[in-house]
């Protein structure tokens, strides 16, 4: 598990850790997404798609629940507001452990 909380530099840490994800050395990663640099120049959708290409599913994290981002993208998710995102390998036990917390029909207003 990799938990990133670098006061705004989470995207840079993700990029610097590419080899860990590509080699499936991280089972679950949690990071912050927001409107401040460097996130203001990067797309959450591209990040989610990048994780998807390596067999990770990504979720917005809420209080006691999560909303799936992978393979059910909606343009309103690219709001650049401060939020937490988790990405987990699909064939990992953590993926199954998260399933009871997935909100089936997400509405951004409820996040």
Residue frames relative to the residue before (quaternion, step in Angstrom):
aa qw qx qy qz dx dy dz
X 1.0000 0.0000 0.0000 0.0000 0.00 0.00 0.00
X 0.0952 -0.7716 0.6283 0.0284 3.53 -1.04 0.91
X 0.0633 -0.7783 0.6247 0.0016 3.57 -0.64 1.15
X 0.1152 -0.8060 0.5804 0.0143 3.55 -0.62 1.20
X 0.1591 0.7428 -0.6360 0.1353 3.55 -0.84 1.03
X 0.1551 0.8363 -0.4969 0.1721 3.52 0.34 1.31
X 0.5377 -0.6721 0.3855 0.3324 3.55 1.12 0.75
X 0.8396 -0.2149 0.0573 0.4956 3.52 0.67 1.17
X 0.7062 0.4690 -0.2689 0.4572 3.59 1.17 -0.31
X 0.2618 0.8123 -0.4912 0.1740 3.57 1.23 0.35
X 0.6260 0.5437 -0.3483 0.4373 3.60 0.96 -0.80
X 0.6570 0.5121 -0.3140 0.4556 3.58 0.94 -0.83
X 0.6345 0.5136 -0.3270 0.4761 3.58 1.04 -0.73
X 0.6165 0.5351 -0.3432 0.4646 3.60 1.00 -0.78
X 0.6820 0.4859 -0.2920 0.4621 3.57 0.86 -0.94
X 0.6768 0.4906 -0.2880 0.4672 3.58 1.02 -0.75
X 0.7000 0.4457 -0.2502 0.4989 3.56 1.28 -0.34
X 0.2528 0.8198 -0.4888 0.1585 3.60 1.26 0.21
X 0.6623 0.5239 -0.3146 0.4335 3.57 0.89 -0.91
X 0.6196 0.5461 -0.3474 0.4442 3.61 1.06 -0.66
X 0.6862 0.4641 -0.2788 0.4858 3.57 0.97 -0.88
X 0.6469 0.5368 -0.3197 0.4372 3.59 0.93 -0.87
X 0.7399 0.3673 -0.2079 0.5239 3.58 1.11 -0.69
X 0.4624 -0.7295 0.4073 0.2968 3.55 1.34 0.36
X 0.3422 0.7578 -0.4823 0.2759 3.57 1.04 0.79
X 0.6903 0.3515 -0.2544 0.5789 3.57 1.32 -0.15
X 0.3146 -0.7768 0.5199 0.1649 3.57 -0.64 1.12
X 0.7839 0.0076 0.0359 0.6197 3.57 1.05 -0.82
X 0.0571 -0.7789 0.6241 0.0250 3.56 -1.01 0.85
X 0.1072 -0.7632 0.6350 0.0534 3.55 -1.07 0.84
X 0.0779 0.8000 -0.5873 0.0949 3.56 -0.91 0.96
X 0.4666 -0.6631 0.5112 0.2850 3.54 -1.32 0.33
X 0.1458 -0.7528 0.6397 0.0531 3.52 -1.19 0.79
X 0.1481 0.7984 -0.5626 0.1554 3.59 -0.86 0.93
X 0.6517 -0.5525 0.3775 0.3571 3.55 -1.33 -0.11
X 0.5915 0.6075 -0.3583 0.3906 3.60 1.22 -0.18
X 0.6364 -0.5214 0.3836 0.4195 3.58 -1.19 0.46
X 0.5917 -0.1953 -0.7802 -0.0544 1.50 -2.00 1.45
X 0.4287 0.7224 -0.4673 0.2755 3.65 1.21 -0.10
X 0.5815 0.6032 -0.3864 0.3857 3.61 1.05 -0.57
X 0.7111 0.4265 -0.2482 0.5008 3.60 1.23 -0.37
X 0.7332 0.3997 -0.2116 0.5079 3.59 1.26 -0.21
X 0.4368 -0.7098 0.5098 0.2131 3.50 -1.21 0.66
X 0.4484 -0.6606 0.5296 0.2866 3.55 -0.97 0.87
X 0.6159 0.5536 -0.3579 0.4314 3.59 0.99 -0.74
X 0.6540 0.4965 -0.3237 0.4701 3.61 0.89 -0.82
X 0.6373 0.5205 -0.3225 0.4679 3.57 1.05 -0.75
X 0.6512 0.4985 -0.3051 0.4842 3.59 0.96 -0.87
X 0.6588 0.4995 -0.3094 0.4698 3.62 0.93 -0.84
X 0.6191 0.5379 -0.3347 0.4641 3.58 1.06 -0.75
X 0.6626 0.4763 -0.3014 0.4933 3.59 0.94 -0.85
X 0.6148 0.5527 -0.3415 0.4472 3.60 1.00 -0.79
X 0.6536 0.5255 -0.3155 0.4440 3.60 0.97 -0.80
X 0.7141 0.3861 -0.2425 0.5312 3.59 1.27 -0.32
X 0.5768 -0.6405 0.3375 0.3785 3.59 1.29 0.47
X 0.4758 0.6017 -0.4852 0.4197 3.56 1.00 0.89
X 0.2220 -0.7101 0.6444 0.1768 3.55 -1.24 0.57
X 0.2152 -0.7894 0.5674 0.0927 3.56 -1.00 0.88
X 0.1080 -0.7919 0.6010 -0.0042 3.51 -1.18 0.79
X 0.4034 -0.6019 0.6120 0.3169 3.53 -1.28 0.49
X 0.2791 -0.7566 0.5701 0.1572 3.55 -1.00 0.82
X 0.0662 -0.7864 0.6138 0.0181 3.54 -0.92 0.98
X 0.6778 -0.4362 0.3634 0.4672 3.55 -1.21 -0.42
X 0.8584 -0.0491 -0.0116 0.5105 3.55 -0.34 1.26
X 0.7643 0.2303 -0.1667 0.5788 3.58 1.26 0.25
X 0.1928 -0.7684 0.6004 0.1091 3.56 -1.28 0.39
X 0.2616 -0.7480 0.5938 0.1399 3.55 -1.25 0.58
X 0.4102 -0.7378 0.4830 0.2327 3.56 -0.71 1.07
X 0.2203 -0.7687 0.5920 0.1004 3.53 -1.07 0.90
X 0.6595 0.5350 -0.3031 0.4324 3.56 1.01 -0.84
X 0.8624 0.0531 -0.0977 0.4939 3.56 -0.95 1.06
X 0.7350 0.2746 -0.2625 0.5616 3.60 1.14 0.52
X 0.1446 0.8487 -0.4932 0.1244 3.53 1.10 0.82
X 0.0715 -0.7461 0.6609 0.0390 3.52 -1.18 0.72
X 0.5704 -0.6367 0.3953 0.3363 3.60 -0.87 0.89
X 0.6097 0.5755 -0.3591 0.4101 3.61 1.08 -0.58
X 0.5614 0.6075 -0.3898 0.4047 3.62 1.22 -0.28
X 0.6323 0.5149 -0.3240 0.4797 3.58 1.24 -0.37
X 0.2613 0.8168 -0.4742 0.1993 3.58 0.83 0.98
X 0.3113 -0.7940 0.4721 0.2230 3.60 1.28 -0.09
X 0.4075 0.6650 -0.5153 0.3553 3.57 0.94 0.91
X 0.6156 -0.5690 0.3842 0.3869 3.55 -1.13 0.60
X 0.2324 0.7595 -0.5738 0.1997 3.56 -0.63 1.15
X 0.4149 -0.6827 0.5454 0.2536 3.51 -1.32 0.31
X 0.1249 -0.7725 0.6217 0.0346 3.54 -1.06 0.88
X 0.1167 -0.7571 0.6392 0.0683 3.53 -1.14 0.78
X 0.0637 -0.7614 0.6437 0.0440 3.54 -1.10 0.77
X 0.0446 -0.8167 0.5738 -0.0426 3.56 -0.81 1.03
X 0.5379 -0.6121 0.4698 0.3396 3.57 -1.07 0.72
X 0.5142 -0.6914 0.4223 0.2814 3.58 -0.84 1.00
X 0.7501 0.3822 -0.2283 0.4891 3.61 1.00 -0.67
X 0.5129 0.6483 -0.4062 0.3895 3.57 1.26 0.34
X 0.5911 -0.5785 0.4166 0.3774 3.63 -1.07 0.56
X 0.5721 0.5814 -0.3878 0.4293 3.62 1.12 -0.51
X 0.5980 0.5665 -0.3615 0.4367 3.59 1.05 -0.71
X 0.6820 0.4704 -0.2833 0.4831 3.59 0.89 -0.94
X 0.6385 0.5413 -0.3267 0.4388 3.59 1.01 -0.78
X 0.6730 0.5025 -0.2953 0.4554 3.61 1.09 -0.64
X 0.5320 0.6967 -0.3930 0.2776 3.61 1.07 -0.64
X 0.6556 0.5093 -0.3562 0.4290 3.68 0.86 -0.66
X 0.6929 0.4836 -0.2698 0.4617 3.60 1.20 -0.40
X 0.5091 0.6592 -0.4136 0.3677 3.59 1.29 -0.08
X 0.3258 -0.7084 0.5959 0.1922 3.56 -0.88 1.02
X 0.4250 -0.7577 0.4414 0.2248 3.57 -0.66 1.09
X 0.7920 0.1296 -0.0576 0.5938 3.59 0.97 -0.77
X 0.1440 -0.8378 0.5245 0.0469 3.53 -0.04 1.31
X 0.0605 -0.7214 0.6884 0.0457 3.47 -1.18 0.77
X 0.5263 -0.6785 0.4038 0.3155 3.55 -0.65 1.09
X 0.6230 0.5625 -0.3498 0.4161 3.59 0.98 -0.72
X 0.6979 0.4737 -0.2812 0.4576 3.60 1.13 -0.51
X 0.5159 0.6481 -0.4187 0.3720 3.61 1.26 -0.06
